[in-house]
Amino acid sequence: MLVPDELGIHVLAGVEGVRPVLYAAGEDLPPEAADAEVLVPKFLQSTDPREFFGRLPKLRLVQLLSAGAERFIGTVPDGVLLSTCRGAHGGSTAEWAIGALLAIYRDFPAFDRARVDRRWDYHLTDTLQGKEILVVGAGDLGDQFRRRVEPFDATATLVGRTARDGVRGLDELPELLGSYDVVLVVVPLTDETTGMVDAKFLARMRDGAILVNAARGPVVDTDALVAELVSGRLRAALDVTEPEPLPEDHPLWSAPGLFLTPHVAGSCCGHAERAYAVVASEVERFARGEQPRNLVHGDY
């Protein structure tokens, strides 16, 4: 199998039946590529993955280091499996979402601006306690968020494609949106979810509510969100935007009521180790002739 870094070589060398070989994007592939059955693309790699596939005649599995698979859907050759790294970054991203909400409710950015200006800006703030949060997306990240936010005495209601125990159905979403203080979006980017958070979606949210996007930028209609922010009716926390990075003249830079970070929710200490722990588990199953747990089906 082909692995993009030394950490992967070290971790995967301990998996029985696997021989990891280092490769570098943009360079000639090693001779072992002719027999490689598994490819691990580099995390958040900008290189078009299709340039590899023609040089890997025995490829059977593309194992990602990220939970998002939108760049690979529709590009992986027929008969080749695609598996995500679901379970590796959900905790970190859930942590970011809680941190963003704390920053907004407790007014931390305003206090820090006052510190820079040497002003003692004592004032009352809001609190995360008692807030009701609607989580659109009931996968690993949604579960991780609910587990972490409930100790703050907030409640989280998850919405998935179909209703099941502890999860509301997507068909209920229009009626649910107006009843929550926060709407957290953690869905994968697909044809179905692109533009999901449009003007109608936002209009249904409660006055003063906070939209949190920890999914992908194109899930949200940016123009519609900017209009709501400028009006002052909604607030938002975004770790992802469309486009990325934002151009210097983009209206999001100056939009009021916005907490913005540059796609860093999963980028923290230990992220690579957590990712390779999932990769090792998936590849070990594949080497035993079993299906990886995180296989992508259709547009997932």
Buried (B, 14 or more C-beta within 10 A) or exposed (E): BBBBBEEBBEBBEEBEEBEBBEBEBEEEBEEBBEEBBBBBBBBEBEEEBEEBBEEBEEBBBBBBBBBBBBBBBEBBEEEBBBBBBBBBBBBBBBBBBBBBBBBBBBBBEEBEEBEEEEEEEEEEEBEBEEBBBBBBBBBBBBBBBBEBBEEBEBBBBBBBEEBEEEBBBBEEBEEBBEEBBBBBBBBBBBEEBBBBBBEEBBEBBBEEBBBBBBBBBBBBBBEBBBBBBBEEBBBBBBBBBBEEEBEEEBBBEEBEBBBBBEBEBBBBEEBBEBBBBBBBBBBBBBBEEEEBEBBBEEBB
